[in-house]
Amino acid sequence: MTRVLRTELRRSAAPWAGLLVLAGSLAVLFLIDGVWWRGTAGWTAQWTSMAMWTRYLLGFWWPLVVGLGALHGLRDARSRMTELLATTPRTPWQRAAVPVAAAALALVVGFGLLVLVGAVRVAAGASEYPTLGWVPLSLVAALALAAGAVFGMGVARALPSVLTPPALTVLALLAVSLLRQNGDRALPAGLAPNRLSLLSPTVVEPREMLLTLSGPVHLGQTLWLLGLLTTGFALLAATTGRARLLALVPVLAGAALALAVLPAEARDTYVVDRAAATPVCDGPVCVTRANGARLPELARRGQEALEVLRGTLGEKAPGAITEDTRLRGLGEDRLLTDGAVLVDFDERVFTDATGPALTRALVGQGLAPNCHGHNDREGGGEEGVAVQSVLASWALGDARLVPLEQPGTDEYARRLWAQAETARAKLAALGPQEQRTLVAEVRASALSCDRGAQLPLLTGEVQR
């Protein structure tokens, strides 16, 4: 059996499918400077996000794998050996087992090597949060690839036409596209009902490092994919019309069981990894366990920032610094509190900030909390950063305006930072008590998420 399998791997198209998944995924990930390289949900930032990004890529490869499986399933019909093979002493099930094993092995090895590359990079990175929660994500993805290829082989054996591979590829692509969830809200939801959309092997584009798939999703998808795999194998071994009809039973049963298990609501699909979200604290400074490696630097600089805020705001100064873990949709306002400085490591001012730059960012966030996202996935927020830069420069006693991020070069950015320079000059021209009063008003406006009101307050364009 081993020798036959080696021959099958050497002479069939099965290894090309595994190579497509491996080489294609690595090409996308390494040759394109995409969002998967940025933020706390980057593909090499955490174990779970690594598994989610590799699973996300199935949206590209799964339809092609189904088509390649169908192409492989036409081999006997193209060579006109069907009747000859039927005269051999081996049963149809034995003959079907070899190409199925070869295709499944090639795809699992190809995807496994992709996951291994990601695992090595995560292990070599800054993540100190060990977890095995990513394993089911990757196992289901590998099962999806094997099931898709075997199902394509079985359909091509039942419908031996040159149109079968391209037709199956297109149908699989349409199914993945129509069932694809969108991630524009705090919890993903697609056009199709949630249960039906979860029959797709892919996942939504990861953007929240604390989100993972729930247990019922893993179980339901496993049942569905096992049914798909069994039907593909049965179709490949079937020799009569009745056997082909009976071969449809596993996929129908798998779909029925999966739909009974899969969650009906999006909030039960993507759930917060409670272990990753567990707070880890150093005095008044807390981060999630997943970002525990950032705590020492944040705690040191956070103490400095809290002292500056106490000297500036007095009794109304925030007394803690915490990582923002509340889920929100793209473009949705952040829920602010005046008792703590909220830190989102996906925000551009915090992503790579260390040393005095981190202290400055914390002071700015404490004086003018930005409730609008300003990261690689959300536009806007530049005005909030300009206001924070003005107030942080004032609180830290700088003689000039020090931007929290590199100002842009477009016309809007030039006008914005010119206004910030004007605001800094007007704030410095006021008396000490007037300065504190104005800063308190700006902070209250920021806490109420009054969009676009803080900079006009500082420049005097709006009456106080």
N, C-alpha and C positions, 0 to 999 in steps of 0.2 A: 504493500500500500504506500509506504514511504517513497519507494522508487517511482511508482506511478505518479505520485503527487509532485515529485521533483521534476519529472518529465512534463507534466501539465504546466507547472510554473515556468519552465524554460521555454516551452513552445507555444503557449497560449498568450492571449492579450491581458490576462489577469494582472500581471505585475504592472502594466501600464496604468491601470486604474489606481493602484496604490501610489504609483509615482506621481500621477496627476494630483492627487489629494495632498501629498507631501510637498512636491515642488511648487505647485500652484499656490498653496497656502503660504509657504515661505516667501514666494515672490511678492504676493500681495502685502504681507506683513513687513517685509524688509525693504522692498523697493518703493513703497508708497509711504509718504510721511502723513499718515492718517491719524485720526483721533485715538486709535488704539495705542499710540505711543504716549499719550498725554493723560495727566490726572491720576487720581487714586484708583480709577477703574481701568487703567492701562493694562495691556495684555501680559506685561511682565511685572506689574506692580504687586499683585496679590495672587494667591493660588486660585481662588474662585473666579476672579476676573480672567485669568489665563484660560481656564476651562470654558468660560462663557464666550470668550472671543474665538477660540478654536471651534466651538460649537456654532457660533454665528456664521462662520465661513461655509457651513454646510448648505446655506442658502444658495451658494454658487455651485458647489461640487455635487450635491446630492442628485439633482436632475441629470447631470452628465454621467454620474456613476450608474444611474438607472439605464441610460441610453447605452453605455458601454457594456453593461450586463446583457442587454438585449442583443447587441452586436455579437457578443460572445455566444449567446444562445442560438444564433443562426449558423454556427459553425458546421454542425452535422448536415443541415439542410443545404448549405452552400456547396459542401463537398459531395452531396448526394450519397451519404453513407448511412442514412437512417435505416434502410432495410437490411444492409449488411450488418450493422451493429446489433440489430434485433435477433440475428441468428447466433450470436455468441452466447456462451453459457452464463454470463453474468446477467443478473437481473437489472431491470431499468433503474431500480433504486441504487444499486451499486454503481452503475454507470453515471448516474446523476451526482453521486456523492463526490467524485473526484473534482469536476469543474467547480462545484459549489465550494468545496474546501479550499481550492486554489484561490478563487475570487475573494472569499471571506478572509483568508489568511493575508493576502496581499493588501487588502484595504485596511485591515486591522493593524498590520505592521506599519503601513504608510501613515495612518493617523496616529498610531502610537509614537512614531518617531517625531511627528509634529508636536505632540504633547510633551515628549521628552525634551525637545529644544526649549519649549516654553518653561518647563519645570526647572531646567538648569539655570535659565536666566532669572527666574523668580528666586531660586535658592541662592544665587550669587548676588542678588540685589539687597535692598534695605529692609525687606519684609521680615519681621521677626514673629509673625503670627502663623504657627503651624496648624494646619487643618486638613482633614480628609474629606471635607464636604464637597470638594471638587471632583472626587473620584466617580460618583454616580453620574455627574454631568458628562464626563468623558466616556464612561462605559456605554451609556445610552447612545452617544454620538457614534461610537464604533459599531454598535449593533445596528444603528440606522443605515450606515454605509453598507454593511454586509447584507442587510435585508433588502435594501434598494437594488443592489446588484443581482442578488438571487431572484428577486421578483422580476426584474427585467429579463433575466435568462429564461425564466419559466414562461413568461408571456410570449417571448419570441419563439420558444419551442411550440407553443400552442398556436401561434399565428405566424408561421414562417414566411414573412414578406420583407422585402428590402425597406419598406416604409415603416415597419414596426419600430426599429431603433429611433429614428427621428421623431416619430409620432409620440413614443413614450417619453422622450426627452422634453418635448414641448409640453405635453400634458403634466409631467412632473414639475416643470418650471412654472406653469400656470397655477398648479395647486399650491406650490410653495409661496408664490407671489400673492395669491388671493387669501391664503391663510396667514400670511405674515402679519405679525403684530406690529403696531407702531408705538414708539416710546416717547411721544410728545407730552405725555402726562406723567404724574407721579408713579402710576402703575400702568404698565402697557395694556393696550386693548386694540383689537383689530376690527375689521369690517365683519368678519364672521363671528358667530357665537364663540365664547371663550373655549368651551370644550372642543369644538370642532377645530379651532385654530391650533390647539395643542397637538393635533395629529401631525402637524408639520415637525420635521426633525430639527429645524433651526430655532434660534432664540432671538429675542430683540437685541438690538445693539446695546451692549453694557455701558452704563454711564453712572451707576450707583454701586460702589464697591461693597455695600452692605447687603445687597439683594442677591438672593439665590433662588433656585427652583425648589418648591416644596416636595415633600415625600410622595403625596398622591400623584404629582405630575410625573415623577420618575417611574412609579408603578404603572400608571396608565399608559405611558408611552412605551414602556417595556412590553406590556401585554399586546399593544397594537403592532409593534415591530416584530414580535415573535410570530404573530398571526400572519403578517406580511411575508416573513421569511419562510414559514411553513408552507404557505400557499405557493410561493415561488418554487420551492423544492418539489412540491407535489405536482405542479404543472410540468416541471422539467422531467419528472419520471413517468408522467401519465402517458398511456398508449392508446386509450379509448376515450370517446366522447364523455361517457359516464364518469370516468376517472377525472377528467378535466373539470366537470361540474362539481364533483365532490371536493376537488382541490380548492374550491372557493370557500368552503366552510370555515377553515381556520382564519382567513382574513376577516370574514364577516363576524365570526365569534370574537376575534381579537378586538375589532372595532367596537362591538357592542360592550364588551367588558371594559374597554378603555373609556368609552363615553360615560359609563356608569361610575368610574373611579375618578376621572379627571375633574378638577374643580370648575364650577360654573362661573365663578367671579374672578376677575383679574387680581383682586387683593389676596386671594387664596393661592394664586399661581406663583407670583414672585413675592417671597417673604423675606423679612429681615433675618439675617444670620445673627441670632442673639449672642452667640459666643463672640463673634467679631465685634459686635456693638457694645460689649461690656465695657464700662468706663474704667480707665486706669488713671489714677490721680497722683499728683505730687503737690500737696498743699491745695491751693485754690485753683490749680490748673489741671484740667482733665482732658484726655483724648480717648478714642476708642482703642480697644485691644489691638485691632488690626493696624492702627497707626501708632502703636506703642513705641516704636523706634524714634518717633519724633518728640516724645515727651521730655527727655532731658533738656534739649535745646529750647523747647517751647516754655518749659517751667522756668528756666533761668531768665529768658528774655521776658516772659510773662510777668514775673515779679517786678522787673524794671518798669514795664508798661503800666502795671497797676499803681505803682508809686507815683508815676507821672500823672495818671488820671486822678488820683486822690488829691494831688496838689493843685490840679486844675478845676475839678468839679466838686471837691469837698465831700459832703455827706451823700451827694447824689452819684458819686462815682461807682461804677460796677466793682463788685468784690471778687469776681471769679472769671476765669477764662475756660470755656468749654468748646469742644468740637461740635459743630452743628450736624446732628444725625437725623433731623426731620426730613422725610421724603417730600419732594415737591416736584411739580412738573416743570418742563422747560418754559421759562418766561414767567413762572409763578413767583409771587413775592415770598421772601423769607419771613418767617414768624420771629420777630425780634423781641428782646426783653431788655429792660434797662438795668437789670441786676447782674448781667454777665456779658462778657465780650464773646461773641460767637465766631468761631474760626472754621472756615471751610477750606480744606487744603487743595481743592480744585480751583479756588479763586486765584487769579493771576498774581495778586499781590502776596499770596501766601505760598504758592507752589514751590518756589525755589528760594524763598527768603530765609536768610540765616543771619546771626549776629545782630548788629545795630539795625540792619534793614528789617529784620523781623520785629524788633522792638518798635520801630517806626510804624510798621503796618498794624501792629496791635493797638498802638495809641490812636492811629487814625480810625480804626474800626470801633474803638471805644468811644471816641468823640462824635463820630458821624457814621453810625452803623449803616452799611449798604444792604438794603433789603432786596436789591435787584442783582441777579446773577451776572458775574463778569468773568467768564471763563471761556474755554475753547469751544464749548457747545452752545453758548448763549451770547447773543449780541447785546450791546448796551452796557450800562454801568460805568462808562467812562466819566460821566459827570460826577458820580459818587466818589470815584477815585480822586478826581481833581479836588473835591471838597475835603476829603480825608487828607490829601497832601497839604492843603492850606492849613488845616487845624493841627496836623502833626508837626509841621514846621514851626507853627506858633508855640505849641506846647513844649517842644524840645528846645526852644530858644534859638532857632536858626536865623541867621541874618537875611537869608533869601529863601525862596520857595524851593523845596526839595521834592520832586515828584516821586510817588511811590512806585511808578512804573515808567518805562521809557515812553515819552509822549509820541503820538503818531505824527506823520508828516502831511496828512491831507488837510484840506481847508477847514473842515469841522474841528479837527484836533488843534489846529493853530488858533482858531478863535476861542476854543474852550480853555486852553492853557493861558491864553492872553487874559481871559476873564479871571482865571485863577491868580495870575500875577497881580491883577488889579485888586482882587479880594484880599490877598495877603497884605498889600500895601495899605488898604483902608483899615484892615483889622489892626495893623501895627500902629496906625495913627490915632487910635482911640486910647482913652485912659484905661488903666488896669481893670477897674470895676466894670466899665462899659464893655471891655473885651470879654470878660467872663460872662456877662449877661447875654451878649450876642452869641457866644459859643453855646450857652445853655439853650437859647432859642433854636439855633441850628440843630442841635442834638435832638431836641424835642420834635422838630419837623422831620428829621431822619427816622426817628423811632416810629413815627406815624406813617412812614412810607409815602410821604407827600412827594410824589415824583417831580423832580426838576425845580423844587422850591428852595433848596439850601444855598446854591451858588448865588441866585439873585438876592437872598438875604444878606450874604456876605458882601456883595458888591454895592448894596444899597438900592438896587433896582426895584425892590419890593419894600413897601413901608412896613416897619416893624410894629 
